[in-house]
Amino acid sequence: MVLLIIFTLVGMGLGEAAFYENGWLIGGALGFLITKIIQLSGQVTRLQRDVKQLQSPPIPPAPIAQPVTAQSVSVVSPVNAEPEPLQQTPQHQAPQYQTLLDERLKEHGIELPPAQPQLPPQTAARQTTVPQSQTVYQPAAARYERPPRQPNAVEKAAEKLQQYLKDFFTQGNPIVRIGMVVMFFGLSFLVKYAANQGMFPLELRMAIVAGIALVLIGLGWKTRDREGGYGLVLQGGGIGALYLTVFAAAKMYALMPTGVALVLMLIIVALGVLLAVIQNAQVLALMATAGGFLAPILTSDSSGNHVGLFSFYLLLNLGILAIAWFKTWRLLNWVGFVFTFVITSLWGVLKYEPHLYASTQPFLLAFFALYLSVSILFSLKQPPNLKGLVDGSLVFGLPIVGFGLQTALLKHTEYGLAISALILAIIYITLARVLWAKYQQTHRVLIESFIALGVTFATLTIPLALDAQWTSATWALEAAGLIWVGLRQQRLLPRCAGYLLYIAAAVSLLIDGISAGSLPIIRGDFIGLLILSVAALAIAFTADRFITALRSSEKHLASVAQIIAWLWWLHAGYMELSAHVAGEQHFAALIGFFAVSVAGVIGLSKKLSWPSLASLGFWLLPLTSLWALRNFGEGLFIGYGVYPSQGWGLLALGLFIAVQYRFLWSRRELSPGGLLSVWHILSAWFLFTLVYWEASHWQGVMQWYGTSAAVLWFACLVVPLVALLYFTPKSIWPFAAYPADYKNYIPAPLLLLLLGWFVVASHYSGITNQFYLPILNPLDLAQAAVLAIVAYAIKRGFINLHTAPAELRYGLLGGLGFVWINLVLLRAIHHYAAVDYVAAVMWDSAIVQMSLSILWAICALVVMNISRRLQERKLWMLGAGLLALIVAKLFLKDLSGAGTLAGVVSFMAVGALMLLIGYLSPIPAKAKAVEPE
């Protein structure tokens, strides 16, 4: 490449020196062509040399030296782990080899144990075998040398240039190459000198040069069989000299009309091509063709006759097509393609106007048809061992360049490009179908290339003719089809094209923004989103059915496509419902949409026998929960009054419950344990949350506070908890299928909240506008129900309470009961004695202190009496502790009111009860230790 650039630049300089006008262009072109001839000649020489080397007899391998017989040490390479015997050397060489061995072993991180002292011959004879456990492992000798350093890119380029220059001056016939170059410059200098000195008439000088060129061509033909490409170099030089002569005679010296010069150049082209075909010399064809394409430019009179220019190029390209029928000269095809479309593109940029369309379009179509035929012939005419070879540069470069020029021609039309893309798609698909019928096995690559181009132009037709929504929709469906074809035929290329096309479909829709229209579904982007979702779902279904055809990088394709389809569908539904459903119905509409969508997915999964699709049902709970949380937050912080039963909320939530538990039931065998268990727990907790959200709304609406609010919240907590306590032991789904979840985890927050409610409710007096009776009022009864529920949960083993220590279980019940009976007393005093139900006021009340002392003493009596009957010493000690607390309270608090009736009654009643306790419930005896027999 460097040499080509150098000689081209040299030719440009010499051409400028030798000629009056545009000499640099002539010299550069000829320098380029001559250098290419020399390069190709060198390549032919090297190929001939390689063939001779392959035909020569092989060199016999060198004999392998026999190892010296001695004790061997087993050596194992860490690279290939194959043992190699490391032979010992004679005694006088042992130290040197031992040193080398130690160095090699250290390089690989292996150290041998220190050498043992020399044994006597008798001992050594008895130890001729090394035990297997003492086998020494070290790298193989062949791997001791370090790999050489790899040269960098600059060094590689310099090395290639050096080798190329060396081959140029040493291989083949370098003398004729250099001589041809020198002769070319000599002719240029001769013409220049003769013109300056006026030695010969101009016509004679031109004739002498043309005669010399013809002589060179004749000598080249005579010596065409000589090795080293001697004859081809002479012929190429002669053809180049003829081009130069005709050009100079027409353009520099006006010795002939440009039309005549053009005809003569066409004849020279035909001569060069004929010689090239006869001698099977592509280099001559290249030179002749390049000169032919340059001829009309060199002989142009600036008249702007594009019809004449394109007609001349059409003749040249017909010649290339004729050559392609006999020869598979890829470089010739490529040179013709480049000259044709580069020059026509330059003309189009500089000269084209819309009114020239009628005289330009036929030539573009003809050039396209010619090189399309050339690309097909190149593949069909390959020898048997290369059947199916494709010139990818021409196959894919032609439609790119051709359609680019067509864009310039039709940019002033509305649907011209769309029609052109459609026609190209039909052409390529038709060619693929024709080739498939006859060359299915041998030309698969060419057929698939045409299919890809046909699909590409069909895809391109859509955005050129339709808007973004329909473009996206068509591309998405086309992507699904490509992926289906790729999986069915186990071809990666169509699948990759499908992936990229689907991404393009999504980008096409998103780039203009997605919005809902004035009419639901019909207007806006709902249909586009729906088609994207359907296409992704089709891709997922195809990937699931052809899962064995997927590569490791595509193993999650089905899952990813399912999620993409689901997200497009959710976005479409959310957009439409947000735009067209009233605000008070928005909450219910979205929940209903989520539920119906999951129900449809489950039904489709069953219909298609596609179990993995039903896993999208796991989305229902988080979607509904997040939507509910968003609306609850708006009501809490913004003041927008959304609540579950608003509008059609109860119907939507009922549908959600039905679909959610239908989904969980359908997965009972497919997804046991783990995630499914978590979803049961979270589903129940979400339903509890909806109940509490509804209760909070109605509490604010009804303005229930104090005791009324406490009773409301008690009902919200205790009803689901009692239902769980009742249904969990039943042998029905889901309680029997997930007993641990419904017995331990689901009721746990309810029970904790109920205990918290018990604490909060203790601050309320229980007094309402209705009648009041101690114990028989709503608040006292509700707190008593809490005691019963806790006792039942402990008995039935809910929340694993049965595994807790007995002291903790009974202590919890006893503590709650003790608090409850005190609350009953305090509320009664508040109601009948008109003592404010405030902690500070009641603590200072003598009546309250008297009542508490008597109550506590009675509780101690009951506890200690029970301990006597049960002979439970710890329980009696608990009652005794309570008595001690009563006595301390009497002397620290009740003594301050000793002058009052309440104070007197406190001391007397407590004293009497203590006497009764001492009589009825003495301390139980210690349990006797069992003596061993």
SEBA-895577 format. One record per residue (C-alpha): residue in one letter; x, z, y. Coordinates in steps of 0.1 Angstrom, whole numbers, plus 5000, padded with zeros to 4 digits. Each point is the difference from the previous one (the first is absolute). Layout:
BEGIN
kolba/east/up/north
A/X/Z/Y
...
END
This chain:
BEGIN
kolba/east/up/north
M/5000/5000/5000
V/5029/5009/5024
L/5017/4967/4992
L/4968/4981/5006
I/4996/5015/5035
I/5037/4994/5008
F/4999/4963/4991
T/4967/4995/5018
L/5014/5015/5032
V/5032/4979/4996
G/4978/4969/4995
M/4980/5008/5031
G/5032/5003/5021
L/5015/4968/4986
G/4968/4981/5004
E/4998/5010/5037
A/5036/4988/5005
A/4994/4967/4982
F/4967/4989/5015
Y/4986/4998/5034
E/4965/5015/4996
N/4986/5024/4975
G/5032/4999/4981
W/4999/5036/4990
L/4967/4994/4982
I/5014/4972/4979
G/5033/5017/4992
G/4982/5033/4991
A/4976/4982/4976
L/5027/4980/4983
G/5023/5031/4998
F/4972/5019/4984
L/4992/4972/4975
I/5036/4993/4990
T/5007/5037/4994
K/4969/5003/4978
I/5013/4970/4980
I/5033/5017/4995
Q/4984/5033/4990
L/4978/4983/4975
S/5029/4981/4986
G/5019/5032/4995
Q/4971/5015/4982
V/4998/4970/4976
T/5038/5004/4993
R/4997/5037/4993
L/4970/4993/4976
Q/5021/4974/4982
R/5029/5024/4996
D/4976/5027/4987
V/4986/4976/4974
K/5035/4991/4988
Q/5008/5036/4996
L/4969/5007/4980
Q/5008/4970/4978
S/5036/5012/4993
P/5006/5021/4968
P/4999/5038/5004
I/5032/5020/5003
P/5005/5022/4970
P/4999/5038/5008
A/5033/5019/5001
P/5008/5020/4968
I/4991/5037/5002
A/5029/5023/4994
Q/4996/5023/4970
P/5000/5037/5009
V/5028/5022/4988
T/4989/5021/4970
A/4997/5036/5011
Q/4975/5028/5003
S/4971/4988/5022
V/4980/5021/5025
S/4963/4991/5004
V/4993/4989/5036
V/4965/4996/5014
S/4994/4982/5033
P/4976/5018/5023
V/4986/4967/5011
N/4989/4984/4967
A/5005/5030/4977
E/5016/4979/4973
P/5031/5015/4983
E/5032/4980/5001
P/5031/5010/4981
L/5029/5008/5023
Q/5031/4992/4980
Q/5031/5021/5002
T/5032/4983/5010
P/5035/5003/4986
Q/5018/5033/5007
H/5023/4987/5027
Q/4970/4987/5020
A/4977/5030/4995
P/5009/5018/5033
Q/4993/4970/5021
Y/4966/4993/4983
Q/4991/5036/5001
T/5006/5001/5037
L/4979/4969/5005
L/4973/5014/4978
D/4999/5032/5020
E/4997/4981/5033
R/4972/4979/4987
L/4981/5030/4987
K/5004/5018/5033
E/4985/4970/5018
H/4968/5005/4979
G/5000/5038/5004
I/5012/5007/4964
E/5028/5025/4992
L/5016/5004/4966
P/5011/5034/4987
P/5037/5007/5003
A/5022/4985/4974
Q/5007/5020/4969
P/5035/5007/4988
Q/5015/4975/4975
L/4992/5010/4964
P/5024/4997/4971
P/4996/4968/4980
Q/4984/5019/4971
T/4974/5016/5023
A/4994/4967/5018
A/4994/4983/4966
R/4973/5025/4992
Q/4983/4994/5034
T/4998/4963/5000
T/4962/5000/5008
V/4987/5012/5033
P/4967/5019/4996
Q/4969/4984/5015
S/4995/5030/5023
Q/5034/4994/5016
T/4992/4963/5008
V/5014/4991/5034
Y/4976/4980/5023
Q/5014/4977/5027
P/4992/4967/5016
A/5008/4967/4981
A/5033/4985/5009
A/4982/4968/5012
R/4983/5020/5027
Y/5031/5018/5014
E/5006/4975/5028
R/4981/5005/5032
P/4977/4971/5011
P/5015/4978/5027
R/4987/5004/5036
Q/4972/4974/5008
P/5007/4978/5030
N/4977/5002/5030
A/4980/4971/5014
V/5027/4989/5025
E/5026/5000/4972
K/4977/4980/4977
A/4994/4974/5028
A/5037/4996/5007
E/5007/4997/4963
K/4974/4973/4996
L/5013/4981/5030
Q/5036/5002/4987
Q/4989/4988/4966
Y/4980/4971/5015
L/5029/4988/5021
K/5023/5003/4970
D/4976/4980/4978
F/4996/4974/5028
F/5037/4993/5002
T/5009/5004/4963
Q/4970/4990/4979
G/4987/4965/4992
N/5016/4974/5023
P/5008/5018/5033
I/5021/4971/5013
V/4970/4976/5002
R/4979/5027/5016
I/5025/5007/5027
G/5008/4964/5004
M/4963/4991/5004
V/4997/5026/5028
V/5032/4987/5017
M/4988/4964/4997
F/4967/5009/5016
F/5017/5015/5030
G/5024/4971/5001
L/4972/4975/5002
S/4985/5020/5028
F/5033/5001/5019
L/5005/4963/4994
V/4967/4991/5014
K/5006/5022/5030
Y/5035/4986/5006
A/4990/4964/4996
A/4971/5005/5024
N/5023/5016/5026
Q/5027/4973/4997
G/4976/4970/4999
M/5020/4986/4971
F/4971/4984/4982
P/4965/4989/5010
L/4975/5027/4994
E/4981/4980/4975
L/5032/4994/4980
R/5008/5037/5000
M/4966/5008/4986
A/5003/4973/4974
I/5034/5013/4989
V/4987/5035/4995
A/4970/4987/4981
G/5023/4979/4978
I/5022/5029/4992
A/4969/5020/4991
L/4988/4973/4976
V/5035/4999/4985
L/4999/5038/4994
I/4966/4996/4983
G/5013/4972/4978
L/5032/5020/4991
G/4979/5030/4993
W/4978/4980/4976
K/5030/4986/4982
T/5015/5035/4996
R/4967/5018/4992
D/5012/5010/4965
R/5032/5017/5012
E/5002/5037/4995
G/4997/5023/5031
G/4972/4981/5017
Y/5024/4975/5016
G/4975/4971/5001
L/4972/5022/5013
V/5021/5012/5029
L/5009/4964/5010
Q/4964/4989/4998
G/4988/5030/5020
G/5026/4993/5027
G/4990/4963/5001
I/4963/5008/5004
G/5008/5025/5028
A/5021/4974/5018
L/4972/4974/4998
Y/4976/5025/5015
L/5025/5007/5028
T/5006/4963/5007
V/4963/4991/5002
F/4993/5030/5022
A/5029/4992/5024
A/4991/4963/5002
A/4963/5008/5009
K/5002/5031/5021
M/5035/5000/5016
Y/5007/4964/5005
A/4966/4984/4999
L/5012/4972/4977
M/4968/4999/4981
P/4963/5010/5006
T/4991/5034/4987
G/4974/4985/4977
V/5026/4980/4983
A/5023/5030/4998
L/4971/5020/4984
V/4995/4973/4974
L/5037/4999/4992
M/5001/5038/4996
L/4971/4998/4976
I/5019/4974/4980
I/5030/5023/4999
V/4977/5028/4988
A/4987/4978/4972
L/5036/4990/4991
G/5011/5036/4998
V/4970/5011/4980
L/5004/4971/4976
L/5037/5009/4995
A/4991/5036/4995
V/4973/4993/4974
I/5022/4976/4980
Q/5029/5024/4999
N/4979/5032/4997
A/5018/5012/5032
Q/4977/5023/5020
V/5026/5003/5027
L/4997/4964/5009
A/4962/5003/5001
L/5004/5030/5023
M/5022/4982/5024
A/4979/4968/5000
T/4968/5020/5005
A/5014/5022/5028
G/5013/4969/5018
G/4965/4984/4996
F/4983/5030/5016
L/5025/5000/5029
A/4998/4963/5005
P/4967/4998/5021
I/5013/5029/5021
L/5033/4984/5006
T/4984/4966/5008
S/4971/5013/5020
D/4992/4984/5034
S/4981/5030/5012
S/4967/4981/4999
G/4983/5029/4982
N/4986/4978/4972
H/4991/5027/4975
V/4981/4976/4978
G/5032/4979/4995
L/5021/5032/4994
F/4975/5014/4974
S/4996/4966/4983
F/5038/4998/4995
Y/5001/5035/4986
L/4971/4991/4977
L/5020/4972/4986
L/5030/5023/4994
N/4978/5026/4984
L/4985/4974/4977
G/5036/4992/4989
I/5006/5037/4993
L/4968/5001/4980
A/5012/4969/4980
I/5033/5017/4993
A/4981/5032/4990
W/4983/4979/4973
F/5034/4994/4983
K/5022/5029/5012
T/4996/5037/5005
W/5022/5002/5030
R/4988/5033/5016
L/5024/4998/5030
L/4989/4965/5009
N/4964/5011/4999
W/5008/5029/5022
V/5020/4979/5025
G/4972/4976/5004
F/4975/5028/5004
V/5021/5017/5027
F/5007/4969/5020
T/4963/4988/4998
F/4984/5033/5011
V/5027/5012/5024
I/5000/4968/5020
T/4962/4997/4999
S/4997/5036/5011
L/5023/4994/5029
W/4980/4970/5010
G/4968/5020/4998
V/5014/5028/5022
L/5013/4976/5026
K/4976/4970/5000
Y/4967/5008/4982
E/4967/4998/5019
P/4965/5004/4986
H/4992/4963/5007
L/5028/4990/4975
Y/4982/5018/4971
A/4986/4968/4984
S/5034/4983/4999
T/5019/5032/4988
Q/4977/5016/4974
P/5003/4971/4974
F/5038/5003/5000
L/4999/5038/4995
L/4977/4995/4971
A/5022/4973/4985
F/5032/5021/5003
F/4982/5030/4984
A/4987/4978/4971
L/5034/4985/4995
Y/5019/5033/4997
L/4973/5016/4980
S/5005/4971/4975
V/5038/5005/5002
S/4996/5037/4992
I/4979/4992/4970
L/5023/4972/4988
F/5030/5023/5003
S/4984/5024/4975
L/4986/4973/4977
K/5033/4979/4998
Q/5022/5029/4989
P/5019/4996/4967
P/4986/5018/4970
N/5022/5030/5004
L/4988/5005/5036
K/4963/4992/4995
G/4979/5018/5026
L/5028/5005/5026
V/4984/5002/5034
D/5015/4993/5034
G/4986/5031/5017
S/5013/4992/5034
L/4981/4967/5001
V/4969/5012/4982
F/4994/5029/5024
G/5018/4986/5030
L/4979/4969/5002
P/4966/5017/5005
I/5015/5025/5024
V/5015/4973/5022
G/4972/4976/4995
F/4973/5024/5009
G/5020/5012/5030
L/5001/4964/5013
Q/4963/4996/4993
T/4994/5031/5021
A/5016/4983/5029
L/4979/4969/4995
L/4967/5018/4997
K/5004/5030/5024
H/4975/4985/5024
T/4972/4999/4973
E/4978/5028/4988
Y/4998/4996/4962
G/5028/4974/4995
L/5025/5025/4986
A/4973/5016/4977
I/4992/4965/4986
S/5037/4992/4995
A/5006/5033/4982
L/4970/4993/4977
I/5012/4965/4993
L/5035/5013/4991
A/4985/5026/4977
I/4979/4973/4982
I/5031/4978/4996
Y/5022/5027/4986
I/4973/5014/4977
T/4992/4965/4987
L/5037/4992/4994
A/5003/5033/4981
R/4970/4991/4979
V/5014/4965/4992
L/5034/5013/4991
W/4985/5028/4979
A/4983/4975/4978
K/5032/4983/4990
Y/5030/5022/5009
Q/4986/5035/4994
Q/5030/5012/4979
T/5029/4982/5016
H/4991/5002/5037
R/4984/5033/5004
V/5020/5010/5030
L/4990/4969/5020
I/4963/5005/4990
E/5001/5036/5010
S/5017/4991/5033
F/4972/4975/5008
I/4973/5025/4990
A/5016/5026/5024
L/5001/4974/5028
G/4964/4990/4994
V/4989/5036/5000
T/5020/5007/5032
F/4985/4971/5019
A/4965/5009/4987
T/5006/5035/5013
L/5013/4986/5033
T/4969/4979/5004
I/4978/5030/5004
P/5015/5016/5032
L/5003/4966/5015
A/4963/4993/4996
L/4983/5034/4999
D/5001/5034/5019
A/5020/5030/4990
Q/4973/5016/4979
W/4994/4970/4978
T/5038/4994/4998
S/5005/5035/4987
A/4972/4997/4975
T/5012/4967/4986
W/5036/5011/4998
A/4989/5032/4982
L/4981/4981/4974
E/5027/4975/4996
A/5025/5029/4995
A/4979/5014/4972
G/5000/4966/4984
L/5037/4996/5002
I/5007/5034/4985
W/4976/4992/4972
V/5018/4967/4993
G/5034/5018/5002
L/4989/5027/4975
R/4983/4976/4977
Q/5030/4977/4998
Q/5025/5029/5003
R/5016/4984/5030
L/5015/5022/5028
L/5000/4974/5028
P/4961/4995/5002
R/4996/5038/5000
C/5025/5005/5028
A/4982/4973/5020
G/4967/5018/4994
Y/5014/5033/5012
L/5013/4984/5032
L/4968/4981/5005
Y/4979/5031/4997
I/5022/5018/5026
A/4996/4969/5023
A/4962/5002/4995
A/5000/5037/5010
V/5022/4993/5030
S/4979/4971/5011
L/4969/5022/5001
L/5017/5030/5016
I/5020/4980/5027
D/4968/4993/5020
G/4986/5035/4995
I/4972/5011/4977
S/4966/5009/5014
A/4963/5001/4992
G/4977/4973/5013
S/4967/5003/5019
L/4982/4994/4967
P/5007/5021/4970
I/5021/4982/4973
I/4992/4965/5012
R/5022/5002/5031
G/5033/5017/5005
D/5027/5004/4974
F/4980/5016/4972
I/5000/4969/4978
G/5037/4995/5005
L/5008/5035/4990
L/4976/4997/4970
I/5018/4969/4988
L/5034/5017/5004
S/4987/5028/4979
V/4985/4977/4973
A/5033/4980/4998
A/5020/5032/4996
L/4976/5012/4973
A/5004/4967/4982
I/5038/5003/5002
A/4998/5035/4985
F/4977/4988/4972
T/5023/4971/4992
A/5031/5023/5000
D/4982/5025/4977
R/4991/4972/4975
F/5035/4984/5000
I/5019/5032/5003
T/5025/4989/4974
A/5010/4970/5022
L/5010/5023/5029
R/5036/5008/5007
S/5012/5035/5005
S/4998/4996/5038
E/4963/4990/4996
K/4989/5027/4976
H/4979/5018/5027
L/4984/4968/5013
A/4965/5008/4985
S/5000/5035/5016
V/5012/4988/5034
A/4976/4971/5001
Q/4971/5024/4991
I/5009/5023/5028
I/5003/4971/5025
A/4966/4987/4989
W/4985/5034/5004
L/5015/5006/5035
W/4987/4966/5013
W/4966/5008/4987
L/4999/5035/5015
H/5012/4986/5033
A/4974/4973/5000
G/4972/5025/4993
Y/5012/5026/5025
M/5002/4973/5027
E/4965/4987/4994
L/4984/5034/4997
S/5017/5014/5031
A/4989/4970/5020
H/4964/4997/4988
V/4988/5034/4989
A/4986/5026/5025
G/5021/5031/5006
E/4976/5025/4983
Q/5000/4979/4969
H/5037/4992/5000
F/5011/5030/4979
A/4975/4993/4973
A/5006/4963/5000
L/5037/5003/4994
I/4996/5025/4972
G/4974/4977/4984
F/5023/4971/5004
F/5028/5018/4982
A/4978/5011/4972
V/4984/4966/4995
S/5035/4984/5001
V/5013/5023/4972
A/4969/4995/4980
G/5005/4962/5002
V/5037/5004/4990
I/4990/5020/4970
G/4974/4975/4989
L/5024/4971/5005
S/5026/5018/4980
K/4976/5004/4971
K/4988/4964/5003
L/5035/4985/4999
S/5014/5025/4975
W/5025/5010/5027
P/5006/5037/4997
S/5027/5003/5026
L/4976/4987/5027
A/4978/5030/4996
S/5029/5022/5012
L/4990/4990/5035
G/4973/5025/4996
F/5026/5027/5007
W/4997/4989/5036
L/4964/5011/5005
L/5007/5037/5004
P/5029/4997/5025
L/4982/4974/5020
T/4968/5020/5003
S/5019/5032/5006
L/5021/4985/5028
W/4969/4984/5016
A/4981/5033/4998
L/5030/5019/5015
R/5002/4975/5029
N/4964/5004/5008
F/5002/5038/4997
G/5029/5000/5024
E/4981/4980/5025
G/4972/5024/4999
L/5023/5030/5003
F/5022/4988/5028
I/4981/4972/5017
G/4965/5014/4996
Y/4985/4970/4982
G/4974/5016/4978
V/5006/4983/4966
Y/4989/5020/4969
P/4995/4990/4963
S/4963/4997/5000
Q/4998/4979/5032
G/4980/4968/4996
W/5004/4987/4965
G/5028/5024/4993
L/4984/5018/4971
L/4992/4967/4983
A/5036/4988/5005
L/5015/5032/4988
G/4977/5000/4970
L/5013/4965/4992
F/5035/5012/5005
I/4995/5028/4975
A/4984/4977/4974
V/5028/4974/5003
Q/5028/5026/5001
Y/4989/5018/4969
R/4991/4968/4982
F/5036/4988/5007
L/5014/5033/4987
W/4979/4998/4969
S/5011/4964/4993
R/5036/5011/5002
R/4996/5030/4977
E/5019/4982/4972
L/5022/4976/5019
S/5016/5025/5023
P/5000/5034/4984
G/5015/5031/5017
G/5023/4998/5031
L/4985/4979/5028
L/4964/5001/4986
S/5001/5037/4998
V/5011/5002/5036
W/4972/4976/5010
H/4974/5022/4984
I/5012/5030/5020
L/5003/4982/5033
S/4965/4984/4995
A/4984/5034/4996
W/5019/5015/5029
F/4989/4970/5022
L/4964/5006/4991
F/5004/5037/5009
T/5014/4989/5034
L/4971/4977/5007
V/4976/5030/4993
Y/5019/5022/5025
W/5001/4972/5026
E/4963/4996/4997
A/4995/5038/5002
S/5021/5003/5032
H/4979/4973/5016
W/4967/5016/4993
Q/5013/5034/5010
G/5007/4986/5034
V/4967/4982/5002
M/4980/5030/4989
Q/5022/5024/5020
W/5004/5024/4971
Y/5025/5027/5006
G/5009/5034/4986
T/4980/5010/4969
S/4981/4967/4998
A/5033/4979/5001
A/5015/5024/4974
V/4970/4994/4977
L/5002/4962/5005
W/5037/4999/4991
F/4995/5022/4971
A/4975/4976/4985
C/5024/4971/5006
L/5027/5018/4981
V/4981/5016/4972
V/4977/4972/4990
P/5028/4976/4989
L/5020/5029/4985
V/4970/5012/4979
A/4994/4965/4989
L/5036/4997/4988
L/4998/5034/4983
Y/4968/4988/4982
F/5010/4965/4990
T/5036/5004/4991
P/4993/5017/4966
K/4976/4971/4992
S/5011/4972/4977
I/4993/4972/5025
W/5023/4977/5019
P/5020/5006/5021
F/5000/5037/4994
A/5008/4997/4963
A/5026/4973/5005
Y/5019/5019/5027
P/4993/5036/4994
A/5032/5013/5016
D/4993/4981/5032
Y/4964/5011/5003
K/5007/5035/4989
N/5032/5008/5019
Y/5009/4976/5028
I/4967/4988/5014
P/4983/5034/5004
A/5032/5017/5013
P/4995/4991/5037
L/4963/5008/4998
L/5007/5035/4987
L/5027/5006/5025
L/4977/4989/5028
L/4973/5022/4986
L/5023/5030/5001
G/5009/4990/5036
W/4964/4998/5008
F/4995/5035/4986
V/5026/5013/5025
V/4985/4981/5029
A/4964/5010/4991
S/5010/5037/5000
H/5002/4998/5038
Y/4962/4991/5002
S/4974/5027/5001
G/4975/4981/4979
I/4972/5008/5025
T/4976/4971/5006
N/4966/4996/5017
Q/4983/5006/4967
F/4996/5032/4982
Y/5031/5019/4988
L/5006/5021/4969
P/5034/5012/4987
I/5013/4978/4972
L/4968/4979/5001
N/5011/4980/5030
P/5016/4965/4999
L/5035/5011/5009
D/5003/5029/4976
L/4985/4980/4972
A/5024/4971/5007
Q/5030/5023/4999
A/4987/5015/4968
A/4998/4965/4986
V/5036/4995/5008
L/5008/5030/4978
A/4979/4986/4972
I/5016/4966/5003
V/5035/5014/4999
A/4991/5022/4970
Y/4986/4970/4982
A/5031/4979/5008
I/5022/5027/4986
K/4980/5003/4969
R/4999/4962/4994
G/5036/4995/5007
F/4996/4978/5031
I/5032/4993/5021
N/5019/5017/4972
L/4988/5035/5012
H/4998/5012/4964
T/5038/4997/4997
A/5006/5023/5030
P/5008/5037/4992
A/4970/5022/4994
E/5009/5023/5029
L/4999/4969/5023
R/4967/4987/4987
Y/4981/5033/5000
G/5017/5011/5032
L/4987/4968/5018
L/4964/5007/4988
G/5002/5037/5008
G/5015/4994/5034
L/4973/4974/5009
G/4973/5023/4987
F/5013/5030/5020
V/5002/4979/5032
W/4965/4986/4994
I/4984/5035/4995
N/5017/5012/5032
L/4986/4970/5018
V/4965/5007/4988
L/5003/5035/5013
L/5014/4990/5033
R/4973/4974/5006
A/4973/5025/4991
I/5015/5025/5025
H/5001/4973/5026
H/4964/4992/4994
Y/4985/5035/4996
A/5023/5021/5021
A/5005/4974/5028
V/5038/5001/4997
D/5016/4968/5013
Y/5014/4979/4972
V/5034/5000/5016
A/5031/5014/4982
A/5012/5023/5029
V/4965/5014/5007
M/4993/5007/4963
W/5034/5017/4995
D/4992/5024/5028
S/4965/5007/4987
A/4996/5034/4982
I/4970/4987/4980
V/5021/4971/4987
Q/5029/5023/4991
M/4977/5024/4982
S/4983/4971/4981
L/5033/4985/4990
S/5014/5033/4987
I/4969/5006/4979
L/5000/4964/4987
W/5037/5001/4991
A/4996/5033/4982
I/4971/4985/4980
C/5021/4970/4991
A/5028/5023/4989
L/4975/5019/4978
V/4988/4968/4984
V/5036/4987/4994
M/5013/5033/4986
N/4969/5004/4978
I/5005/4966/4986
S/5036/5007/4993
R/4990/5031/4981
R/4977/4980/4978
L/5026/4973/4995
Q/5029/5025/4997
E/5018/4978/5025
R/5025/5022/5018
K/5010/4973/5026
L/4964/4995/5011
W/4996/5038/5005
M/5032/5000/5021
L/4984/4973/5022
G/4970/5022/5006
A/5023/5029/5008
G/5018/4979/5025
L/4967/4992/5017
L/4992/5037/5001
A/5034/5006/5017
L/4992/4974/5026
I/4966/5016/5006
V/5016/5034/5005
A/5026/4985/5024
K/4972/4984/5020
L/4981/5032/5001
F/5028/5019/5016
L/5013/4972/5022
K/4968/4985/5012
D/4969/5019/4989
L/5014/5033/5012
S/4997/4989/5036
G/4962/5000/4995
A/4998/5032/4980
G/4977/5015/5026
T/4974/4974/4993
L/4975/4998/4972
A/5017/4968/4988
G/5033/5017/4997
V/4986/5030/4981
V/4982/4977/4976
S/5031/4980/4994
F/5020/5030/4989
M/4973/5016/4980
A/4989/4968/4982
V/5036/4990/4992
G/5008/5035/4988
A/4969/5001/4977
L/5008/4966/4986
M/5036/5010/4993
L/4987/5030/4981
L/4977/4979/4980
I/5029/4976/4992
G/5021/5028/4988
Y/4972/5012/4977
L/4990/4966/4987
S/5032/4980/5000
P/5031/5020/4993
I/5032/4980/4996
P/5002/4982/4967
A/5027/5011/4976
K/5031/4980/4995
A/5000/4976/4971
K/5020/5015/4971
A/5031/4980/4989
V/4997/4986/4965
E/5028/5015/4979
P/5016/4977/4975
E/4995/5008/4964
END
